[in-house]
Amino acid sequence: MKLYDLLTLATAQLTDEREVAMSRGLDAPLDIPQARHFRTVGSLHLYSCDVLQGSKFVPDIPVTLLPGNDMEPTEGYLLGWHQGALIIQTFDHIGQTLHHCTLIPDTSGFLETGAARLSDMASKPDSFTLGPAERLVPWLNPEPLSDPIAARDGIPTTVLTTIWGDNRQARWTKLTTFIVDQVRKNKRILLVAPDHQTVDELTGAVAHALKMAAMPYRSLLCRYELPLVKNAFGMPLQEFGFEAQMYQFFAKANANKVALRKKYDRFRELTPILAYKRDKQKDLNEVKLLEWRLLTQLSDWQGKVKNIDKILRDYDALPIWKRMGMQVAGKNIETMAEYRVIYQGKIQGLMKEVEVAQARIKELIPEATIPKDMRPKYDELKEEIKRLGGTKKIREMLAAGEGTNRQAFAQNKRIMATTPGRVLTDPLFRKVPYDILIVDDAPRIPAPLLLAATGAIRERIILSGDTTELLPGEPRNPSSPGLWPQAFLETLLDSFPQPTSVG
């Protein structure tokens, strides 16, 4: 059987299981006597719901919670059990304590989304990296092959390797050693386990190993959902939650963005003000130049009037030959008086123009004056805008979508720990590629979920688990392929842990 055939078979299986889920009432509303707010991290909230013992749930299915108190419903996902109560991760806070609310699971929607994901992998292989997934076909083939595959105890450098053993601590020791080594090689790892309790504990084990290796485990490791427990292997799991890390990151980024927006808005506010004052300063300079020219002309005409007054005052005392010379030049008493009248008219006209110019100068001075601290502030903002790439670049930074940032944030994490159900249905895991897939308790994971998790793996797949959990009636031999559970829905229902005290 080829990978395409296996994907097609898995797609058909999920489609059939959707009809089975609807016929078995797995989408039926469930009355919740009481729901209590458990924890809030970022924009996600955990609610602890009291449900009847023995209720069957599929892990990671989307749910709708109806508060029953005239509040808007909220959506979320089932995570697991904690201290005998069902834990739901919601996107909205709907109160501290809810009484007689309704839980509506969407099992058929979960199966439909999973079938669509597997169908895309079969019909659009170029959109996925399916090379390593090809090696899973002998293990996931519902018809066992005649020739067994040799068992492997360690982790050789092959595309598909296994770590089998009934001692979980021994398996995890090998896994964490391998993870530390691969992180040092700058590999990106997708860490998968069948349920959230196991993912929480495995996250703590990996964090402890990274810490012992003196590596920055807080920035390397990420737990995609909100952890159900606070500590595992002595490590505070809340620090590794994707939402918590992203919330802190975006809180800082948003703070920087708010500061940048303030600077940008202030720059945009000061730019037209200073442009206006620059234009007014230009007008002021022109009016001052006009005033200087008018005053210069006025001074010239006043000088001519003074000269005429002096001549008229001293005319009788002038020698006769000087008088004769002035008369020859046309400067006699009568003409000089006429010139004085003309000059006085010129002076009066210039005085009026000077008064107009000076009045305009008084108007322009406050309009052109720049406050003392405005110019340095503008120059500082202009330099900052230039350093960041200009106003266009800043507008793009401020308008950047949060969804893109969410994907970029996930891509910056070396290790992402989650469940295969979330990988199957969350579009984020279709966009983010990984180098290595590590699957713990792999025999407990149905083949369709395991196939979906391999769609974004570029190099290697590591399978780990206890082979006694394979299909009953088969030889307890990890080298025998074709032993993976095929009853998808039953396997999911059985893999969802029943209420126990997690602590």
Backbone torsions as a table, in degrees:
resi	resn	phi	psi	omega
1	MET	NA	133.5	178.3
2	LYS	-87.1	166.5	180.0
3	LEU	-62.1	-40.3	179.0
4	TYR	-58.4	-43.4	179.4
5	ASP	-64.2	-39.7	-179.4
6	LEU	-67.7	-39.9	177.5
7	LEU	-65.5	-41.6	177.9
8	THR	-63.0	-41.5	178.3
9	LEU	-63.8	-42.3	179.4
10	ALA	-65.8	-38.3	177.7
11	THR	-62.2	-46.9	178.7
12	ALA	-63.1	-35.7	179.7
13	GLN	-65.0	-44.1	179.2
14	LEU	-65.9	-36.9	178.0
15	THR	-63.8	-42.4	177.6
16	ASP	-66.5	-40.6	-179.3
17	GLU	-65.5	-27.8	176.4
18	ARG	-62.8	-42.7	177.5
19	GLU	-65.2	-38.3	178.6
20	VAL	-64.6	-41.9	-179.9
21	ALA	-61.6	-40.7	179.7
22	MET	-68.6	-38.8	-179.9
23	SER	-70.5	-28.4	-179.3
24	ARG	-87.7	-0.2	176.6
25	GLY	75.3	27.0	179.9
26	LEU	-75.0	-8.0	174.5
27	ASP	-102.2	5.7	-176.2
28	ALA	-70.1	140.1	176.5
29	PRO	-60.2	145.8	-177.6
30	LEU	-125.2	127.5	178.1
31	ASP	-76.4	131.1	178.4
32	ILE	-111.5	113.0	-179.4
33	PRO	-59.1	-39.3	-177.6
34	GLN	-154.7	139.6	175.2
35	ALA	-131.4	132.5	-176.7
36	ARG	-120.2	140.9	175.8
37	HIS	-68.5	127.1	-172.1
38	PHE	-102.9	-46.4	-176.3
39	ARG	-165.2	150.8	175.2
40	THR	-129.2	130.2	174.6
41	VAL	-134.8	117.2	-179.7
42	GLY	63.3	-123.1	179.7
43	SER	-102.5	9.1	-180.0
44	LEU	-110.6	151.4	-176.0
45	HIS	-136.5	143.5	176.3
46	LEU	-107.4	132.6	176.4
47	TYR	-121.2	135.1	178.2
48	SER	-98.9	118.5	-173.6
49	CYS	-113.3	132.9	174.3
50	ASP	-84.4	121.0	179.6
51	VAL	-129.6	165.4	-179.9
52	LEU	-67.5	139.6	176.7
53	GLN	-63.1	142.3	-180.0
54	GLY	87.7	-0.8	177.6
55	SER	-66.4	137.4	-176.7
56	LYS	-97.2	129.8	178.6
57	PHE	-135.4	150.0	173.2
58	VAL	-97.3	129.7	-177.3
59	PRO	-65.3	145.9	173.9
60	ASP	68.3	13.9	178.1
61	ILE	-76.8	147.6	175.4
62	PRO	-72.1	144.5	-179.6
63	VAL	-134.9	159.7	172.2
64	THR	-120.7	129.2	-179.1
65	LEU	-108.7	118.3	177.9
66	LEU	-97.3	111.7	-174.4
67	PRO	-62.8	-33.2	-178.1
68	GLY	78.1	13.0	179.4
69	ASN	-126.5	38.1	179.7
70	ASP	65.6	13.5	175.8
71	MET	-91.9	158.7	178.8
72	GLU	-68.2	143.6	177.1
73	PRO	-67.6	159.7	177.5
74	THR	-128.9	156.8	-179.6
75	GLU	-112.0	161.5	-179.9
76	GLY	-176.5	-155.8	-177.8
77	TYR	-138.7	149.8	171.9
78	LEU	-79.4	132.1	179.3
79	LEU	-106.8	-47.0	-177.5
80	GLY	162.9	-163.1	-179.2
81	TRP	-105.7	144.1	175.5
82	HIS	-143.4	115.3	179.2
83	GLN	53.1	45.0	174.1
84	GLY	81.0	4.4	-179.4
85	ALA	-122.0	149.7	179.6
86	LEU	-81.2	130.4	-177.9
87	ILE	-101.9	127.8	179.1
88	ILE	-119.2	133.0	175.3
89	GLN	-97.4	118.5	-176.5
90	THR	-115.5	164.1	-179.4
91	PHE	-95.9	-9.7	-177.7
92	ASP	-133.4	150.8	174.3
93	HIS	-91.7	122.9	-175.3
94	ILE	-121.1	27.6	177.5
95	GLY	117.2	162.5	-180.0
96	GLN	-78.6	-43.6	-178.7
97	THR	-134.8	129.3	-179.8
98	LEU	-117.1	138.4	179.3
99	HIS	-118.0	134.6	175.6
100	HIS	54.5	54.8	175.2
101	CYS	-97.2	175.1	-175.7
102	THR	-125.0	133.6	178.2
103	LEU	-109.9	124.7	-179.2
104	ILE	-116.3	102.5	177.0
105	PRO	-76.7	154.8	179.5
106	ASP	-124.3	64.1	-179.1
107	THR	-64.0	-43.0	-179.7
108	SER	-63.9	-37.0	176.4
109	GLY	-65.4	-38.8	176.9
110	PHE	-60.7	-46.8	-179.5
111	LEU	-67.3	-36.6	178.8
112	GLU	-65.9	-42.4	177.6
113	THR	-64.0	-41.3	177.8
114	GLY	-63.5	-41.2	178.3
115	ALA	-63.2	-39.1	178.7
116	ALA	-65.3	-38.6	178.7
117	ARG	-63.6	-47.1	180.0
118	LEU	-67.3	-35.8	177.1
119	SER	-63.6	-39.9	176.8
120	ASP	-64.4	-38.9	178.0
121	MET	-63.1	-35.6	-179.9
122	ALA	-77.6	-37.8	-174.6
123	SER	-92.2	-22.1	-179.2
124	LYS	-128.0	64.2	-175.7
125	PRO	-63.5	-24.4	-179.5
126	ASP	-68.7	-19.5	179.5
127	SER	-84.3	-5.1	-178.9
128	PHE	-128.3	166.8	173.9
129	THR	-108.6	97.9	-170.7
130	LEU	-105.3	7.6	179.6
131	GLY	-58.0	-56.2	178.0
132	PRO	-61.9	-30.7	-178.9
133	ALA	-63.7	-26.9	178.6
134	GLU	-58.6	-33.5	-177.3
135	ARG	-72.0	-13.9	179.9
136	LEU	-83.3	-13.7	-173.7
137	VAL	-56.3	-45.4	179.0
138	PRO	-61.6	-30.3	-178.2
139	TRP	-81.3	-31.4	-176.5
140	LEU	-98.0	-6.2	-179.4
141	ASN	-61.3	123.0	-179.9
142	PRO	-66.1	-16.3	177.3
143	GLU	-107.0	109.7	-175.8
144	PRO	-59.0	142.8	178.4
145	LEU	-80.0	158.0	-178.6
146	SER	-75.8	-31.6	-178.3
147	ASP	-100.7	119.8	178.9
148	PRO	-70.8	156.2	176.3
149	ILE	-96.7	136.3	-176.5
150	ALA	-62.5	137.1	179.1
151	ALA	-73.9	153.1	-179.9
152	ARG	-130.8	130.4	-178.2
153	ASP	-92.6	-29.4	-177.4
154	GLY	-103.5	-153.6	179.6
155	ILE	-126.0	81.5	177.8
156	PRO	-71.9	166.7	-177.3
157	THR	-83.5	67.5	175.4
158	THR	-123.5	170.7	-177.3
159	VAL	-67.2	-44.3	179.8
160	LEU	-120.0	119.4	177.3
161	THR	-132.9	162.0	-173.8
162	THR	-132.0	151.4	171.3
163	ILE	-129.3	100.7	-178.5
164	TRP	-104.9	149.5	176.4
165	GLY	161.8	146.9	-178.5
166	ASP	-84.1	-5.7	178.4
167	ASN	-96.3	104.9	-176.2
168	ARG	-64.4	-37.7	-178.5
169	GLN	-62.9	-39.8	178.3
170	ALA	-65.9	-40.8	178.2
171	ARG	-63.0	-44.6	-177.0
172	TRP	-67.2	-31.6	176.3
173	THR	-62.2	-43.6	176.8
174	LYS	-65.2	-42.1	-178.6
175	LEU	-63.5	-47.8	-177.3
176	THR	-65.7	-36.7	176.3
177	THR	-63.0	-43.1	178.3
178	PHE	-64.2	-42.3	-178.9
179	ILE	-62.7	-45.1	179.3
180	VAL	-59.2	-42.6	-179.8
181	ASP	-64.2	-41.1	-178.5
182	GLN	-72.3	-34.0	177.1
183	VAL	-64.8	-37.3	176.1
184	ARG	-62.3	-26.8	177.7
185	LYS	-88.9	8.6	177.0
186	ASN	65.4	34.7	176.8
187	LYS	-88.0	150.5	178.0
188	ARG	-103.6	128.3	-169.3
189	ILE	-121.1	131.8	170.6
190	LEU	-103.1	115.9	-175.0
191	LEU	-105.4	120.2	-171.8
192	VAL	-126.1	139.5	173.1
193	ALA	-141.2	157.1	-170.8
194	PRO	-66.6	-25.7	-178.2
195	ASP	-140.6	165.7	-173.6
196	HIS	-71.5	-30.4	177.0
197	GLN	-62.2	-45.3	179.2
198	THR	-65.9	-40.0	178.6
199	VAL	-61.7	-41.3	178.5
200	ASP	-59.4	-48.8	-177.8
201	GLU	-66.3	-41.1	179.6
202	LEU	-66.4	-36.3	176.1
203	THR	-61.3	-42.7	177.4
204	GLY	-63.2	-39.4	179.6
205	ALA	-65.3	-42.9	179.2
206	VAL	-66.5	-42.3	178.7
207	ALA	-60.7	-41.1	179.0
208	HIS	-64.1	-41.6	179.4
209	ALA	-65.0	-41.2	178.0
210	LEU	-64.8	-38.1	178.5
211	LYS	-65.5	-42.3	178.7
212	MET	-65.3	-26.4	177.9
213	ALA	-87.2	8.6	178.6
214	ALA	58.5	42.5	178.6
215	MET	-111.3	152.6	-178.6
216	PRO	-72.8	77.6	-171.1
217	TYR	-63.8	-31.1	-178.9
218	ARG	-65.1	-34.2	-179.4
219	SER	-90.2	-16.0	-178.1
220	LEU	-90.6	-37.0	-169.6
221	LEU	-104.8	142.0	-179.9
222	CYS	-143.3	132.7	174.7
223	ARG	-102.0	116.6	-167.8
224	TYR	-64.3	-48.1	179.8
225	GLU	-90.3	173.1	173.8
226	LEU	-70.8	127.9	-179.7
227	PRO	-67.5	146.4	179.5
228	LEU	-78.1	-32.0	-178.9
229	VAL	-111.4	159.5	-176.5
230	LYS	-86.3	-31.1	-175.5
231	ASN	-138.1	146.4	173.5
232	ALA	-151.1	130.4	-177.2
233	PHE	56.2	33.2	178.8
234	GLY	75.3	9.3	-177.8
235	MET	-109.3	134.2	177.6
236	PRO	-73.8	107.5	-174.4
237	LEU	-67.6	-24.0	-178.8
238	GLN	-60.9	-26.4	-178.9
239	GLU	-71.4	-19.4	-175.0
240	PHE	-102.8	-0.1	179.5
241	GLY	-64.5	133.3	-179.9
242	PHE	-57.0	-45.2	-177.8
243	GLU	-65.5	-40.9	180.0
244	ALA	-65.2	-45.7	179.9
245	GLN	-65.1	-42.6	-179.6
246	MET	-67.1	-38.0	179.1
247	TYR	-62.1	-44.9	178.7
248	GLN	-65.3	-41.8	-179.7
249	PHE	-62.4	-48.5	-177.3
250	PHE	-73.3	-27.2	175.1
251	ALA	-62.3	-44.5	177.1
252	LYS	-68.6	-43.3	179.9
253	ALA	-63.6	-41.1	179.8
254	ASN	-67.8	-35.2	176.2
255	ALA	-62.8	-43.3	176.7
256	ASN	-65.3	-37.2	-179.9
257	LYS	-67.6	-38.7	177.6
258	VAL	-63.1	-44.4	177.9
259	ALA	-62.9	-41.1	178.7
260	LEU	-65.1	-40.7	179.2
261	ARG	-63.4	-40.4	178.0
262	LYS	-61.5	-43.5	179.0
263	LYS	-64.0	-43.2	-179.1
264	TYR	-64.2	-44.7	179.3
265	ASP	-64.1	-39.9	178.3
266	ARG	-66.2	-38.6	177.3
267	PHE	-63.2	-44.2	178.1
268	ARG	-65.7	-29.6	178.0
269	GLU	-74.3	-40.7	-177.3
270	LEU	-76.6	-29.1	-175.9
271	THR	-57.4	-52.7	178.7
272	PRO	-67.9	-30.7	179.0
273	ILE	-63.7	-48.3	-179.5
274	LEU	-69.6	-32.5	175.7
275	ALA	-64.8	-40.5	177.4
276	TYR	-63.5	-44.6	-179.4
277	LYS	-68.7	-31.9	175.9
278	ARG	-64.7	-41.4	177.3
279	ASP	-65.6	-40.6	178.7
280	LYS	-66.8	-34.8	177.2
281	GLN	-66.6	-36.5	176.0
282	LYS	-64.0	-44.4	177.0
283	ASP	-62.3	-42.0	-179.8
284	LEU	-61.3	-42.6	179.1
285	ASN	-63.3	-40.1	179.6
286	GLU	-66.3	-41.4	179.9
287	VAL	-68.2	-38.1	177.2
288	LYS	-64.8	-38.7	177.2
289	LEU	-64.8	-39.8	176.9
290	LEU	-64.0	-41.9	178.4
291	GLU	-61.0	-41.1	179.8
292	TRP	-64.1	-41.2	178.7
293	ARG	-65.0	-42.4	178.7
294	LEU	-63.4	-42.8	179.7
295	LEU	-66.2	-35.6	177.1
296	THR	-64.2	-46.2	178.0
297	GLN	-63.6	-40.5	179.0
298	LEU	-61.1	-42.1	178.6
299	SER	-63.1	-38.1	178.7
300	ASP	-64.4	-46.3	-179.0
301	TRP	-67.2	-38.1	177.0
302	GLN	-64.0	-36.9	177.0
303	GLY	-63.3	-38.7	177.9
304	LYS	-65.9	-40.3	178.1
305	VAL	-63.4	-42.2	178.2
306	LYS	-62.1	-38.4	179.5
307	ASN	-65.2	-41.3	177.9
308	ILE	-64.6	-43.3	179.1
309	ASP	-60.3	-39.1	-179.5
310	LYS	-66.1	-42.2	179.8
311	ILE	-64.9	-44.1	-179.7
312	LEU	-64.3	-36.7	-179.1
313	ARG	-69.6	-35.7	-176.0
314	ASP	-100.4	7.5	-172.0
315	TYR	-62.8	-41.9	-177.3
316	ASP	-67.6	-25.7	-177.9
317	ALA	-88.7	-3.7	-179.2
318	LEU	-75.5	147.8	175.6
319	PRO	-64.1	156.5	-176.2
320	ILE	-62.4	-34.6	-178.3
321	TRP	-68.9	-30.0	176.5
322	LYS	-71.7	-37.4	179.1
323	ARG	-64.1	-43.5	179.3
324	MET	-60.9	-39.5	179.3
325	GLY	-65.6	-37.5	179.4
326	MET	-69.0	-39.2	179.9
327	GLN	-66.3	-38.3	176.3
328	VAL	-59.3	-37.2	180.0
329	ALA	-82.6	0.8	178.3
330	GLY	86.4	12.9	-178.0
331	LYS	-105.8	75.0	174.3
332	ASN	-103.3	-178.2	-174.3
333	ILE	-61.7	-44.5	-175.7
334	GLU	-64.3	-49.0	-177.1
335	THR	-67.3	-36.4	-179.7
336	MET	-66.2	-34.7	176.6
337	ALA	-67.1	-38.4	177.4
338	GLU	-64.9	-43.4	177.3
339	TYR	-58.9	-37.5	-178.1
340	ARG	-65.7	-39.8	177.9
341	VAL	-63.3	-43.8	178.8
342	ILE	-61.4	-45.3	-178.2
343	TYR	-63.7	-39.3	178.9
344	GLN	-63.1	-37.6	176.2
345	GLY	-62.7	-43.2	176.8
346	LYS	-59.5	-44.7	-178.6
347	ILE	-62.6	-41.8	179.6
348	GLN	-62.5	-42.8	178.4
349	GLY	-63.0	-43.5	179.5
350	LEU	-65.8	-36.5	179.5
351	MET	-62.1	-40.1	178.7
352	LYS	-65.2	-41.3	178.9
353	GLU	-65.9	-37.9	178.2
354	VAL	-64.5	-40.9	178.8
355	GLU	-62.3	-41.3	177.4
356	VAL	-63.1	-44.6	-179.2
357	ALA	-63.6	-42.6	-179.6
358	GLN	-67.3	-35.1	176.3
359	ALA	-65.4	-40.0	177.4
360	ARG	-66.8	-35.7	177.8
361	ILE	-63.5	-41.8	178.1
362	LYS	-61.8	-34.2	178.3
363	GLU	-72.6	-37.1	-174.6
364	LEU	-79.7	-26.6	-175.9
365	ILE	-58.6	-51.5	178.1
366	PRO	-67.6	-30.2	179.4
367	GLU	-71.4	-31.5	-178.1
368	ALA	-92.5	-13.5	-177.4
369	THR	-72.8	129.0	178.3
370	ILE	-97.3	128.2	177.0
371	PRO	-53.8	152.5	-171.2
372	LYS	-58.4	-40.5	-175.5
373	ASP	-94.7	-2.9	-176.1
374	MET	-73.6	-45.9	-177.5
375	ARG	-63.1	-48.4	177.2
376	PRO	-60.7	-38.4	179.3
377	LYS	-65.1	-42.6	179.4
378	TYR	-64.6	-43.1	179.4
379	ASP	-63.0	-38.2	177.8
380	GLU	-65.0	-45.8	178.9
381	LEU	-64.4	-39.7	179.9
382	LYS	-63.4	-40.4	177.9
383	GLU	-65.9	-39.9	178.2
384	GLU	-65.8	-43.0	177.8
385	ILE	-61.6	-41.6	179.7
386	LYS	-65.2	-39.9	180.0
387	ARG	-64.0	-34.7	-178.1
388	LEU	-84.6	0.5	175.1
389	GLY	108.3	5.3	178.5
390	GLY	98.0	170.7	-175.7
391	THR	-65.7	-35.0	179.5
392	LYS	-63.7	-44.2	179.2
393	LYS	-63.5	-39.7	180.0
394	ILE	-66.9	-40.6	176.6
395	ARG	-60.4	-38.9	177.2
396	GLU	-66.3	-38.9	178.6
397	MET	-65.0	-42.5	-178.5
398	LEU	-71.8	-27.8	-178.1
399	ALA	-93.3	3.2	-178.3
400	ALA	-61.2	134.4	-178.1
401	GLY	-73.9	144.6	179.5
402	GLU	-69.5	-31.8	179.4
403	GLY	-60.4	-42.4	177.4
404	THR	-63.1	-41.0	178.2
405	ASN	-63.9	-35.8	178.7
406	ARG	-62.6	-42.9	178.0
407	GLN	-66.6	-43.9	179.2
408	ALA	-62.9	-36.6	178.6
409	PHE	-64.3	-42.5	178.3
410	ALA	-64.6	-36.7	-179.5
411	GLN	-68.0	-22.6	-179.5
412	ASN	-82.0	-7.2	179.4
413	LYS	-89.8	133.0	-179.9
414	ARG	-74.7	-35.0	-176.2
415	ILE	-129.2	125.6	176.8
416	MET	-119.4	120.5	-178.8
417	ALA	-106.4	130.1	-178.5
418	THR	-162.1	-173.2	177.1
419	THR	-104.9	155.9	-179.8
420	PRO	-65.2	-25.9	177.4
421	GLY	-63.7	-38.4	178.0
422	ARG	-71.5	-36.7	176.9
423	VAL	-63.0	-36.7	-177.8
424	LEU	-65.8	-39.7	-170.0
425	THR	-110.0	-19.2	-176.9
426	ASP	-84.2	122.5	-178.4
427	PRO	-64.5	-18.2	179.7
428	LEU	-60.1	-37.7	-175.9
429	PHE	-78.5	-6.7	172.3
430	ARG	-85.1	-24.4	-175.8
431	LYS	-93.5	-23.9	-173.9
432	VAL	-101.8	116.6	179.3
433	PRO	-84.6	153.4	177.1
434	TYR	-132.2	152.5	179.1
435	ASP	-82.6	-39.7	-172.2
436	ILE	-131.8	137.7	171.9
437	LEU	-110.0	123.6	175.6
438	ILE	-115.0	121.0	-177.4
439	VAL	-115.7	113.2	175.5
440	ASP	-95.3	150.1	-174.0
441	ASP	52.8	43.2	-175.3
442	ALA	-58.9	-37.2	-179.7
443	PRO	-61.9	-17.8	179.2
444	ARG	-86.2	-4.4	-175.7
445	ILE	-101.0	124.7	178.1
446	PRO	-61.6	152.6	-176.3
447	ALA	-57.3	-43.5	179.9
448	PRO	-59.1	-39.5	178.7
449	LEU	-67.3	-40.5	179.6
450	LEU	-65.9	-39.1	177.1
451	LEU	-63.2	-42.8	-179.7
452	ALA	-61.5	-36.1	-178.5
453	ALA	-70.2	-20.4	-178.3
454	THR	-86.3	-6.0	-174.1
455	GLY	-66.5	-21.3	-177.6
456	ALA	-114.4	19.1	-176.9
457	ILE	-99.8	129.3	-173.1
458	ARG	-100.8	-25.1	-170.9
459	GLU	-125.6	-56.9	-169.4
460	ARG	-139.7	156.3	174.3
461	ILE	-129.9	129.1	178.1
462	ILE	-115.5	122.1	176.7
463	LEU	-105.6	132.0	-179.9
464	SER	-135.0	146.2	177.1
465	GLY	159.9	-176.4	179.0
466	ASP	-102.7	116.1	-175.2
467	THR	-72.0	-9.4	174.6
468	THR	-68.7	-12.0	179.3
469	GLU	-91.6	6.4	175.0
470	LEU	-73.3	-176.9	-176.2
471	LEU	-54.6	133.5	178.6
472	PRO	-65.5	150.9	178.4
473	GLY	89.7	-11.2	178.1
474	GLU	-92.4	154.4	177.7
475	PRO	-58.8	139.3	178.5
476	ARG	-79.3	69.9	-174.9
477	ASN	-131.6	110.8	-177.2
478	PRO	-65.4	-11.3	-179.5
479	SER	-87.1	-4.2	-178.3
480	SER	-90.4	120.1	179.1
481	PRO	-80.8	175.2	176.2
482	GLY	73.9	25.4	-175.8
483	LEU	-105.3	5.5	-174.0
484	TRP	-74.9	143.8	179.0
485	PRO	-59.9	135.8	179.6
486	GLN	-110.7	-16.9	177.3
487	ALA	-76.4	87.3	-167.5
488	PHE	-59.8	-56.8	-173.4
489	LEU	-64.7	-43.0	179.6
490	GLU	-63.7	-39.3	179.1
491	THR	-64.4	-41.4	178.5
492	LEU	-63.5	-44.8	-179.4
493	LEU	-62.9	-38.6	-179.7
494	ASP	-74.4	-28.0	-177.5
495	SER	-79.9	-13.8	178.6
496	PHE	-78.7	108.8	-173.0
497	PRO	-58.6	141.4	177.8
498	GLN	-79.6	165.4	-174.6
499	PRO	-57.5	120.9	174.4
500	THR	-142.7	159.8	177.3
501	SER	-80.7	111.0	-178.0
502	VAL	-81.4	-33.2	178.5
503	GLY	82.9	NA	NA
